[in-house]
């Protein structure tokens, strides 16, 4: 059998992580764990697009401060967002004089960046690298759907795009947790065309990646303290839970989704939960790193899930392919 799992013999450590969010996110269950929030969602800027870029800049600087590093000590930046041509990343990190890799994996961007940065560090090409991902509710809505001023009705399966940005600093020297293994995702298209049901579009990709990982590794879901997707919301989470059981894998004891953790669906009007590049990024940078720091978890599977569409494909009525990149994060190096 062809081996697809990447094992990093010199696994990079998460040296520092920083998260910046908007008002809605700060009022959710994880609000106290985020490093900074702005109750206006503007971050001192005139446009929503500039606000998203500013979130990236702030999160990058916060991460450097936490790690007590200077910008010149990093080898490169991996960054991405939802805006056309990754403009939030390009403008937000423009002032940092470092090699820049712009990424687009939709909501899987943080996981994609972590895999690429880990590969560079594990092979010895780089010593330290950063990964940044962001989204803004208002920039995403007017690019993919309608401006929020339009007041369009949202369906029960729709998700709320998170206003947030996070930066991870990875180092060959270690950290609070290690990026031990990865399994890059494959594009999976089950013919979903509903722009308001991203969970259903992305869930098949999560199932594909998870089953490939378990089959090749020989491990079972019970091996892990936590299995975390990001971000399928309630709809996609329910699909994964049900269909993985039919594949012979029971996830009911230790599986959840970043889109469910970041908001309280009973009191916040988010319908099926959170989404966007910033969703899984800020949850991993706050909630997950906090659990590792406290020693409450030691072995986690994180799957960054994304919908690989564009405004053009949506207008043409094309189906929405999904992707799911898997990263295994452990308390200690394993290889």
ZAMARGU-4260 file (C-alpha; in steps of 0.2 Angstrom, whole numbers, plus 5000, padded with zeros to 4 digits):
<rodrens>
0) 5000/5000/5000 | 5006/5017/4996 | 5011/5027/5012 | 5003/5044/5013 | 5005/5049/5031
5) 5020/5061/5033 | 5030/5058/5049 | 5041/5072/5055 | 5057/5064/5063 | 5062/5081/5069
10) 5045/5087/5073 | 5044/5106/5075 | 5037/5113/5091 | 5024/5127/5093 | 5034/5140/5101
15) 5020/5153/5102 | 5003/5156/5096 | 4992/5172/5096 | 4974/5175/5092 | 4964/5190/5088
20) 4945/5191/5086 | 4930/5202/5085 | 4916/5206/5096 | 4905/5190/5092 | 4919/5178/5095
25) 4924/5187/5112 | 4907/5184/5118 | 4907/5165/5115 | 4913/5151/5126 | 4932/5153/5122
30) 4932/5172/5124 | 4943/5173/5139 | 4957/5163/5130 | 4959/5174/5115 | 4973/5187/5116
35) 4965/5202/5110 | 4948/5207/5103 | 4940/5223/5096 | 4921/5226/5100 | 4919/5236/5084
40) 4927/5223/5072 | 4936/5237/5064 | 4953/5236/5072 | 4955/5255/5069 | 4953/5254/5050
45) 4940/5261/5038 | 4936/5246/5028 | 4932/5228/5033 | 4946/5222/5021 | 4959/5233/5029
50) 4952/5227/5046 | 4956/5209/5042 | 4974/5213/5036 | 4976/5223/5053 | 4971/5207/5062
55) 4984/5197/5054 | 4997/5211/5058 | 4992/5211/5076 | 4992/5192/5078 | 5009/5191/5070
60) 5017/5204/5082 | 5008/5196/5097 | 5016/5179/5093 | 5033/5187/5091 | 5031/5196/5108
65) 5026/5179/5116 | 5041/5170/5109 | 5053/5184/5113 | 5058/5184/5095 | 5063/5197/5082
70) 5056/5196/5065 | 5073/5193/5057 | 5075/5177/5067 | 5061/5169/5056 | 5065/5161/5040
75) 5048/5163/5031 | 5029/5167/5033 | 5015/5155/5027 | 4999/5164/5027 | 4981/5164/5019
80) 4963/5170/5020 | 4947/5170/5011 | 4948/5186/5001 | 4952/5186/4982 | 4971/5182/4979
85) 4974/5181/4998 | 4974/5200/4999 | 4972/5201/5018 | 4988/5191/5020 | 4998/5201/5007
90) 4993/5218/5014 | 4993/5213/5032 | 5011/5206/5032 | 5018/5218/5020 | 5029/5227/5032
95) 5038/5211/5038 | 5054/5208/5028 | 5053/5190/5026 | 5050/5177/5012 | 5031/5175/5010
100) 5021/5160/5004 | 5002/5165/5001 | 4990/5150/5003 | 4972/5147/4999 | 4964/5132/5006
105) 4948/5140/5012 | 4945/5135/5030 | 4959/5122/5029 | 4972/5136/5027 | 4979/5135/5045
110) 4981/5116/5043 | 4989/5118/5026 | 5001/5131/5032 | 5006/5120/5047 | 5010/5105/5036
115) 5020/5115/5024 | 5030/5124/5038 | 5033/5108/5047 | 5039/5100/5031 | 5052/5114/5029
120) 5058/5113/5047 | 5058/5094/5049 | 5069/5092/5034 | 5081/5106/5040 | 5078/5118/5027
125) 5072/5131/5039 | 5074/5133/5058 | 5059/5144/5062 | 5043/5149/5052 | 5026/5157/5055
130) 5009/5152/5050 | 4995/5165/5049 | 4977/5163/5044 | 4962/5175/5045 | 4944/5178/5040
135) 4932/5192/5043 | 4913/5190/5043 | 4910/5206/5033 | 4923/5203/5020 | 4918/5185/5017
140) 4899/5189/5016 | 4901/5202/5003 | 4913/5192/4993 | 4904/5176/4993 | 4886/5180/4996
145) 4878/5198/4999 | 4884/5212/5010 | 4877/5211/5027 | 4867/5227/5025 | 4857/5218/5012
150) 4849/5208/5026 | 4847/5192/5017 | 4839/5177/5026 | 4851/5164/5032 | 4846/5145/5032
155) 4847/5134/5047 | 4862/5125/5039 | 4872/5141/5036 | 4887/5145/5046 | 4894/5162/5053
160) 4911/5167/5046 | 4922/5170/5061 | 4931/5187/5063 | 4948/5182/5068 | 4966/5179/5064
165) 4979/5168/5072 | 4998/5166/5070 | 5008/5151/5075 | 5027/5151/5077 | 5035/5135/5074
170) 5053/5130/5079 | 5065/5116/5077 | 5070/5119/5095 | 5054/5114/5102 | 5038/5121/5111
175) 5023/5117/5121 | 5017/5104/5108 | 5024/5096/5092 | 5018/5094/5074 | 5022/5075/5073
180) 5012/5069/5058 | 5002/5075/5044 | 4991/5068/5030 | 4987/5080/5016 | 4969/5080/5010
185) 4962/5076/4993 | 4949/5086/4984 | 4932/5077/4986 | 4916/5083/4977 | 4899/5075/4981
190) 4890/5087/4970 | 4884/5099/4984 | 4879/5116/4976 | 4871/5124/4991 | 4882/5139/4997
195) 4873/5139/5013 | 4878/5121/5018 | 4897/5121/5019 | 4896/5108/5032 | 4889/5095/5019
200) 4901/5100/5006 | 4916/5098/5017 | 4911/5083/5027 | 4915/5070/5014 | 4933/5076/5013
205) 4935/5074/5032 | 4928/5057/5031 | 4940/5052/5017 | 4956/5059/5026 | 4951/5051/5043
210) 4948/5034/5036 | 4964/5035/5026 | 4973/5039/5041 | 4966/5026/5052 | 4968/5012/5039
215) 4986/5016/5035 | 4991/5019/5053 | 4982/5005/5061 | 4976/5016/5075 | 4958/5019/5081
220) 4949/5035/5087 | 4951/5029/5105 | 4970/5031/5103 | 4968/5050/5104 | 4963/5063/5117
225) 4954/5073/5105 | 4949/5073/5086 | 4945/5090/5080 | 4938/5096/5063 | 4938/5114/5058
230) 4926/5119/5053 | 4911/5109/5048 | 4898/5116/5060 | 4884/5106/5067 | 4878/5100/5050
235) 4895/5093/5044 | 4899/5087/5062 | 4884/5076/5062 | 4887/5069/5045 | 4905/5064/5050
240) 4899/5056/5066 | 4886/5046/5057 | 4896/5041/5042 | 4912/5037/5051 | 4902/5025/5062
245) 4896/5016/5046 | 4915/5015/5041 | 4918/5006/5058 | 4925/5021/5067 | 4916/5027/5082
250) 4920/5045/5086 | 4907/5049/5099 | 4918/5049/5114 | 4932/5062/5108 | 4926/5071/5092
255) 4921/5089/5091 | 4922/5104/5079 | 4930/5121/5080 | 4914/5128/5073 | 4904/5121/5088
260) 4917/5127/5101 | 4919/5145/5096 | 4901/5150/5098 | 4886/5146/5110 | 4873/5141/5097
265) 4859/5142/5110 | 4862/5160/5114 | 4872/5167/5099 | 4863/5168/5082 | 4875/5158/5072
270) 4864/5144/5065 | 4875/5129/5062 | 4891/5136/5070 | 4907/5145/5065 | 4917/5144/5049
275) 4931/5154/5039 | 4950/5153/5039 | 4950/5162/5056 | 4939/5149/5065 | 4950/5134/5067
280) 4965/5145/5067 | 4960/5155/5083 | 4953/5139/5091 | 4969/5130/5089 | 4979/5145/5094
285) 4969/5148/5110 | 4959/5133/5116 | 4970/5119/5110 | 4987/5126/5114 | 4980/5130/5132
290) 4975/5112/5134 | 4993/5106/5129 | 5001/5119/5140 | 4991/5113/5155 | 4995/5095/5151
295) 4976/5090/5149 | 4979/5083/5132 | 4994/5074/5124 | 4989/5067/5107 | 4977/5076/5095
300) 4971/5074/5077 | 4966/5091/5069 | 4958/5091/5052 | 4957/5108/5044 | 4942/5107/5032
305) 4939/5119/5017 | 4927/5122/5003 | 4937/5125/4987 | 4925/5137/4978 | 4926/5155/4972
310) 4913/5168/4969 | 4914/5164/4950 | 4911/5145/4952 | 4896/5150/4964 | 4888/5161/4950
315) 4891/5147/4937 | 4882/5135/4948 | 4896/5123/4950 | 4897/5110/4964 | 4908/5113/4979
320) 4923/5102/4981 | 4930/5100/4999 | 4947/5097/5006 | 4953/5091/5023 | 4971/5092/5029
325) 4976/5081/5044 | 4989/5086/5057 | 4994/5076/5072 | 4999/5086/5087 | 5007/5078/5102
330) 5014/5084/5119 | 5031/5076/5115 | 5041/5072/5099 | 5037/5054/5094 | 5050/5049/5081
</rodrens>
